[in-house]
Every structure is written in structure tokens, then in C-alpha cells.
Amino acid sequence: MPDPTRRPTAVVIGGSVSGLFAATALLDHADVTLVERDQFPEGPAPRRGVPQARHAHLVWYGGVVAFDQLLPGLVEQVVTRGARLVHIMGDMVSRAPNEVWFRRFTSTHHRNLVCSRDLLDSVIRDRVLPDARLTVRQRSTALSLTGDSNRVTGVRIRTEGHQEEVLTADLVIDATGRGSQAPRWLDDLGLPRVTEREVNAGVTYATRLYHAPGTTVDTPFPLVNVQANPAKAPGRGGIILPVEDGRWIVTLSGTRGGEPTRDPDAFTDFALTLGDPVIGELIKDAEPIGDVSITRSTANQRRYYEKMRCWPDGFTVIGDAIAGYNPVYGHGITAAAQSALAIGTVLRTTSVTAPGTGRRLQHAATRPVAAAWDLAVGQDARYPGASGASPAWIERMLARFVDQAVATGARNPRALGALLDVMSMEKPATRLFSPDMLIPMLFGPKKPHLQAPPLAESERKNATL
């Protein structure tokens, strides 16, 4: 018979953003052990387990809200350390995939959190890891689950000294990202293989750091974003992300047949070949910092755990371990925070040890991930060779409608607000069918589309263009 005085125990596998937020959501309901394969660095520094950290990252407003609900005051702490809350679209120069430039309307409430990934991870670690209810096991690798097809009872790990041991737990959460071994672990417990899907646009990312040029380090400079057009393969895009310490993170991307390379001498030339040369023009006289970093693991990968007929109690998968996305959409961190928040919401009314909790947590954690997936594959499935199967009709219809929504939002502030509610993961996609979008879309009035990037003359001067 369960001991009602015993505090439940949980193990979270993976110490990236997703795992740290999951641990946060659990701490009021269980004693938590965090298992991390790497050694956490001191301060904002690279970590081997997050190779994509060097590329441009941002947190959409839905994630900003979730951050402060999970860890009150977190956003202010990140900003104090050098991050910016950037008004979207007021502080952004952005060309959509359908080659429409957004007007820089300032009437919406959306603010995205912008900084380096190293800084963001460092501030989150500083908030979460000192909690007395949390035990951290670094340099430890999860090998398998213990238990059976009905209930997971813990996880077998290999420690820094190459010793194996079992951590027993009432709940195990897999937050190990794209490389998750959960499909194999569940198979070893006798459960059916999870259904998986991949939509791979063949995107390669190349990133280089620059010293902020001209006087842009002294005044807030807008984000500059040129998105690839899936109707014109190969798709090429890029972003300039002004971040802390007077630096610009410049990330360029290209799909099959149009990929950027590691060649530093070719970086600016590639930027000049995007749908608009503005990024290349902004960096051509800027001073680079270090070499070019490349990432090719950018496929959208989805595992449909929520559809499995049998699911063991005591186990939940979250974050990129459920679905990883093409990073260009920037939804991964936001989805991770919202999934952790959903777990905490379930546990406020349901005990960690109650029958069926694992399945309830899995469904709750999947909803934000599924929303981000739908936004990503609607665009990427349109690239040649992106998927073995043709896009589902609902994906094709949504992609066409989103193109119209973007064209409307680019020149109408009311429609832009509805569009950003969805893109920022504040509200579901049904928001696109609200009067705020449909009335401007169908009846106008509409401002004419911009024919050039809306950089102010003062901004061009600051960047010495």
C-alpha cells in the first residue's frame, strides 16, 4: 500500500532548456533528480550537448509569458544580463516566405526575447539548479528504462566512473531532444513502435558572429530577417540577431542545392544572394568574430506518442524528444516552456503516483509541440524531396491560407495582431479565422505592399550603409 507521507520522486533525463523547465514544473510535486550527460559550464558558455546553440535563437511571446509563469522574474533577469525584449514588428525588418515585407506596425503587444542561447541557458540554470529539492547528476548517461509495459519504475544510468546504477522513480521524463532513445526504450519494454514522421527540407545553417558595425552597438538595431520562399527552390534565407556584448549573430540558410558552406570568404557573398541582399549589405564591412559554424540536422521530426494505444504509467516524453523542428521558425524553446507549464497544470490536480498520470501528462505536453509542428511543416513540406509522402490536404490548405494571412498582416495592423497571436504560440491556429483577420483579408482597406526592406534612414546610417 502506498505511503501517504512519502514525497513522490521523479527523474528528468536531459539538462537543456526543456529538461530544466520540466524539473521546475515538478519541484512542487516531487523530489527531482536531473540526469545530464555533459558537465554544465560556468556562466554563458557553449555546451557539447547543444551544438545548435551557436545559431540564432529567439523566444516567441508565448514562450516569454510561459517563462515568467514557470519562473517568475526570469525574463527580467535575462534582460538584465543583456537580452532584449524586441517588439514584433516595430523592432524588426522582416520578409515573409511569400516575399512580402512586413510594415513595422507598433500597435501589437508581442515582444520576443532575443539573446544568445548560451546566455539564456546560463540564466535558466542559475535559477533552477540551486533548488534544494533538485539533485543533479552530471556526466551521467541514461541507458534504459526499468519496469514493464504497464509501468516505468526508473532509469538505468552509467555514471562518470563508468558504473551502472538504477534510479528508481514514480515518474521519468525524457527531455533528451532529437537524439531521444525513447522509441527503443519503449520497444524494449514490449510496447509497439511509436509512429514517426519526418519532413526534411534539406536545410543547412551557417552562422558567424560579428562585431556590431558602425554605431549600432549604441542604439537598439532591429532584427533583420529574410525568409526563404518554398515556391522557389532552393530556398535561401537569413537573419541578423543583435545580441548582448555588442555582437551580431548572423545565420544563413539554404535548402538542397543552395546550401551555405563553412568557407568564411563565401559567407557575405551567400548573404547577398538571398531573396533580398540587405543582410549581405549590412555585414559586408562588419568585423567577423571567429569561424563559420554549420548545422545540417534540421529536419522536422515527429513522434506520435499521444496516439499509442498502450502507454506506461510513470513515463512522459517532452520537447524535441516528441518533435524537433526546422530552427528557422524559432518555436522549439517556446514549445518546451509551454509543455512544462502544461505538466505543472496537470499535477496541480493529479498526483504524480495516480493511475493514468503518465498518459495525461503525455497528452498535455504534446499540445504545444503539435501546434509548433503544424506551423513548421505547412511551409517545409512544400520543398522538393521534403517528405516521402505528399503534404496532407489540411497542411496544403493551411499553407495557402497562411500565405494570404501573411499578405494581409504585412499591411494591416489588425490582421498582423491575429497572425502574431498564432506565430507567437499565444493562441491556436483558429485565431487566423477570426474577424480581425478575415475582415481585412476580404474587404480591406489595405496599404500597398512595401517594395524594399523598411530600414529607417537613421538605421542605415548607424550601420554605415
TORMI-28964 format. One record per residue (C-alpha): x, y, z. Coordinates in steps of 0.5 Angstrom, whole numbers, plus 500, padded with zeros to 3 digits. Each point is the difference from the previous one (the first is absolute). Example, Ala and Ser with C-alpha at 12.3 -4.5 7.8 and 13.67 -1.06 7.14 Angstrom:
525491516
502507498
! end
This chain:
500500500
503507498
503504506
496506500
505504504
505499495
502505495
500497492
506500496
502502493
506499495
501505495
504498494
504506497
502506503
499505494
494505500
495495499
502496506
502506504
492502499
498493502
503500506
498507502
493497499
501494504
503503506
494502504
497493499
506495501
508500501
503500494
507497497
502503494
505496496
504503495
506497495
504506500
503505505
497506501
504506498
501506505
497506497
497501493
505495496
499495495
498493502
501494496
493497500
497507497
504500493
495504497
501506506
504504495
495501495
495506501
494499505
494503503
495499504
493502498
495504504
496494502
507497503
501507503
493499504
502493502
507501502
497505506
495495502
505495501
505504503
497507502
505505498
504496496
499505493
502506504
507496503
501498492
499507498
505503506
505495497
500504493
494497497
495504496
492500500
499501493
494503497
497496494
499503495
502507503
508498501
500495494
501500493
497494497
499497493
495494500
501494496
495502495
505506499
495505504
504506504
496501507
499507501
503502507
493501504
501501507
492499502
501493502
502497507
505495498
507500503
505495498
506498505
507501496
507498502
505494499
498493502
506500505
497506504
493497500
502493502
505503506
495505503
495494500
505495503
501506505
493500502
499492500
506496502
501503507
493498503
501495506
494496497
504498494
506495500
505501493
503494498
505503494
505496496
494494500
497497494
493496500
501493497
493498501
493500504
498495505
494497501
495497495
495502495
495502506
504504504
507503500
504500506
506503499
506501495
507497500
506504499
507500499
504505505
506504499
504494502
497495495
496497506
493498498
494501505
493501500
496506503
493498502
495505499
492501500
501504493
505500495
500506495
504499494
503507497
506498496
498503494
500498493
505494502
495497505
500493500
493499503
498496494
505495501
499500508
492499499
501494495
505497505
494500505
496497495
496505497
498502493
505504496
497507500
498503493
505505498
500505494
506505497
499506496
507502498
501506495
507498500
502507503
508501502
501506505
506504500
502505506
505505501
501505506
501508498
502506504
494504499
502505495
500508500
496503506
495494500
503498507
498506503
493500498
495494499
500498493
494496497
501492499
500499492
497494497
500498493
496493500
501495494
494499495
498493500
497501493
507502497
504494502
506500502
497505506
505504503
499505506
504503506
499504506
504505504
499500507
504506504
501497507
504501506
507503501
500504493
499494496
496498494
498492499
499499492
497494498
499498493
497494497
498496493
497494498
502495496
504502494
501507503
504499507
505504503
507498502
505500505
504505496
501507503
501503494
494498497
495502506
499507497
499498493
495495502
496505504
500505494
496494496
494500505
494502497
502507502
507502501
499504506
504495505
506500496
500507499
500501508
505495501
505502494
504505504
499497507
506496504
498493501
502496506
502493499
499495495
493498497
496494503
496495496
494496502
496495496
496496505
494505498
494495498
493501504
500493503
493498504
499494504
492499502
501497507
493503502
497495494
503494503
494495503
504498506
504505504
504498506
499504507
506503502
503503494
499506496
504503494
500507498
503506496
504498494
500493502
493500498
501505494
506503497
499506495
504504495
503505504
498506495
493500504
503501507
495496503
504495504
501504506
493503501
497493499
505497505
498505505
492499499
501493500
503500507
495505502
494495498
503495504
500504506
493502499
498492500
504499506
496505504
494496500
503493499
505496504
507498497
498493502
493500498
498494495
500503493
504507501
505498495
495500495
497506502
507504500
502497493
494503497
501507504
507500498
498498493
495506498
505506500
505495496
495498495
498508499
507501498
500494496
494503495
504506499
506498498
498494495
495504497
506504497
505495500
496494496
500505494
507499499
502494494
502494504
498502507
496494501
498493497
493502500
496506498
498505505
493498503
495504497
499504506
507502500
499503493
494504501
503503507
507502496
496503495
495504505
506502504
503503494
494504499
500502507
508502500
498504494
494503504
504501506
506503497
496507498
494499505
502501508
493497502
502494496
507500502
498499507
496494499
506497496
505501505
495497505
501494496
507500498
502502508
496494502
496504505
493498496
498494496
500500492
493501500
501507502
502501493
493499498
497506505
497506497
507504502
503496494
494499496
497507499
507503498
501494495
494500497
498507500
506505502
502505500
507498498
506504500
504499494
506494501
507503501
505499494
506501505
502498507
497505505
507502503
500507502
505505497
503501507
501493501
503499493
505506503
501497506
502493496
504505496
497497493
! end
